[in-house]
Each structure stands twice: as structure tokens, then as C-alpha cells.
Amino acid sequence: MKAAHIAALVACAAFLLPHSAAHAAPFAVDLGDMRLALDAPAGFSDTGFIASPRLGELAESLTSASNRILLFAISDADLRRFTLGDTPALRRYMLAVTPKGLERGRVGQQEFSSFVESALRGIGTPLPPAGNYFAYINAQPRGRVSLLAELRRTPEAVAILQGTRLPPLTERPEEPARYVLSSTALLRLRGKALNLSIYSAYEGPEDLEWIRLTTAQWIEDLERLNNR
């Protein structure tokens, strides 16, 4: 009876942990002598508290070793699956990093402009009209990440939208094509440079609308949290 009681408590804790994380307050991160407030968009939770090697490897694969990972967030549903021992779908996830070379010093406007120019060098010019990008992505080689649109450009924030068609998992001709959208937002917050990335499977207009709105909202939320 005692063992069954303990098992029930463990199962309950595994269920409640992601639920609590979904409503966690923003957290602080120290960058040099500055403290920034970070938070994941609604419906997503930072995975840092899990200390999972598997999730850590995925986060590291999404960015350069010259960046420090500040936040890697997956959906609350995926976090619940993961903590229950199931495989997360990972249809959408996001990452926030800062360049290690700019972490300690204060990033001025000119230095931020150089950071933006370096980060976006070679991405090309957006060619397709706004809207449905499937035809344009299909015309590109599989695996090529193509610039689709510029989402925002101000002195303190630049954001772009990209898309790609993934290589096939098998040699079967009937295998459906798989598409991914990603956004990159470069911010200067309280004299620090941040790079935000959002990834989503691209299956229809709702995915395009979601990543546009979530990118804009995440930028606004972090600006508000650090506007003091």
C-alpha cells in the first residue's frame, strides 16, 4: 500500500510539474553587470530546469558555439509528454541566445548595427509575395533556408522570416513533403544583444500566422519586461 501511494505521488508530480512551469513568472539572467528579464511566449515553457542532455543537445544544435543559450522553450504539451516519459512532438519550439563576445560589455547602437549586419549577411533578398510560400520554397533545393519576409526593422530590433523544405526521411516517393518556418529576431535590450529564434512546422496558413504573431509578441513582451 505504501509503495502504491508513493507511485501515485510521483505520477501526480510528473503531471503537475509542466502545468506549474506553464504559469511560471519571468526569470532573470545576468549578462556582465546587467540583469535581463526573460520569459517564453504563452503556451511554452523554458526547459532549463529539467537539465535534460537530450534537450540540451537539441538546443545546442540550433545555434553556434559562440553563443550562450539563455532559454530553450518547448510547448507546454511537449513538456508534459517529456516529463511523463513520452516522445515530444517538437512541432514548435524556440531559443534565445546572446553572443559570448558581447556578453559582458555594453552594446551601443553602432555595435548593435554591426551585430545585425553580421548575423544577417548572406541571407539573400525576399522575393516571394506575402502569403502562401509553398510554391517558392518548392522551387528551391531541399534543405536550403530561404528568406521569405522582413517582419520588423527598428534601431533596436530586426526580425526576419525564413522557410525550408526538409530532406526526405526515406526513399519512398509517396513520402509527403515537410516544411519548416523559422523567424530570427535580433534585439538590443538594456545595452545587451539578444538573438531569438522560433521554429514551426509549416502545413498551412495558420502556421504562418502563428509564427508572425508570436515573433512580434515575444519581442514586445521582452521589451516591456526590460523597459525600466
Stockholm file with secondary structure:
# STOCKHOLM 1.0

chainA/1-228         MKAAHIAALVACAAFLLPHSAAHAAPFAVDLGDMRLALDAPAGFSDTGFIASPRLGELAESLTSASNRILLFAISDADLRRFTLGDTPALRRYMLAVTPKGLERGRVGQQEFSSFVESALRGIGTPLPPAGNYFAYINAQPRGRVSLLAELRRTPEAVAILQGTRLPPLTERPEEPARYVLSSTALLRLRGKALNLSIYSAYEGPEDLEWIRLTTAQWIEDLERLNNR
#=GR chainA/1-228 SS CHHHHHHHHHHHHHHHHHHHHHTCCCEEEEETTEEEEECCCTTEEECGGGCCHHHHHHHHHTSCTTEEEEEEEEEHHHHHHHHTTCCCCCSEEEEEEEEGGGSSSCCCHHHHHHHHHHHTTTCCCCCSCSSCCHHHHHTSCTTCCEEEEEEEEETTEEEEEEEEECCCSSSCTTCCCCEEEEEEEEEEETTEEEEEEEEEECSSHHHHHHHHHHHHHHHHHHHHHTCC
#=GC SS_cons         CHHHHHHHHHHHHHHHHHHHHHTCCCEEEEETTEEEEECCCTTEEECGGGCCHHHHHHHHHTSCTTEEEEEEEEEHHHHHHHHTTCCCCCSEEEEEEEEGGGSSSCCCHHHHHHHHHHHTTTCCCCCSCSSCCHHHHHTSCTTCCEEEEEEEEETTEEEEEEEEECCCSSSCTTCCCCEEEEEEEEEEETTEEEEEEEEEECSSHHHHHHHHHHHHHHHHHHHHHTCC
//
